[in-house]
Amino acid sequence: MQIAPPDSAPPRPSRALAAIAAFKLFKAVACGLLAVVAFRLLQPAFAAGIQHWLETLHWLTRYGLAVRLTDHLLGLDARQFLLLGVVATGYAALYLVQGIGLWRGRRWAEYLVVVESSLLLPVEIWELLQRFTFFKLGVLLVNLAIVAYLVRLLRTTRRR
């Protein structure tokens, strides 16, 4: 058993792990942006500006999407925006840790992703059964593929 010198670079992740890491980092950025918007929507002037901006998007108003989105957003109270911001910040931090850990080839990150994704699978299935959309189905299938791949990877590397 050889020990690598301390100045050597960490091993590069496989393409699949790099893709999963990139996906997790993308989700971290998306959750971070959602948190920023949720916290900014606590400010009435910002909320009014967003409402005005949504109403100027003609392609949204044509299908009534802007009206529904605006009504839904403005129907939330300050406590709900605060909760949304806190939860989104937590998920952004979790996805950031997972993405960096996977990118650096850390085994603990693989376990963390398996546990986190497995715990969310029942929620995703319930959501899909409540109101089916192809987007929700796609998210479920991607998460199932990630869990299956990482479980297989963890089992095969443990046997070696």
Number of C-alpha atoms within 10 A of each C-alpha: 3 4 5 9 7 7 6 7 9 12 10 12 15 12 10 12 21 18 16 22 27 18 15 23 22 16 18 24 18 15 23 21 16 18 24 16 17 22 17 16 23 18 11 11 11 13 18 14 12 17 18 12 12 18 18 12 12 11 12 15 14 10 10 12 15 20 16 13 15 18 12 10 16 15 10 12 11 16 10 13 19 17 14 19 24 16 15 21 20 16 19 24 17 18 24 22 19 27 27 17 18 27 24 18 19 15 12 12 19 24 17 16 26 20 12 15 17 16 11 12 17 12 12 18 14 11 15 17 12 9 8 12 11 9 10 16 16 11 14 21 14 13 20 16 12 21 21 14 15 19 15 12 13 15 11 10 9 8 6 5
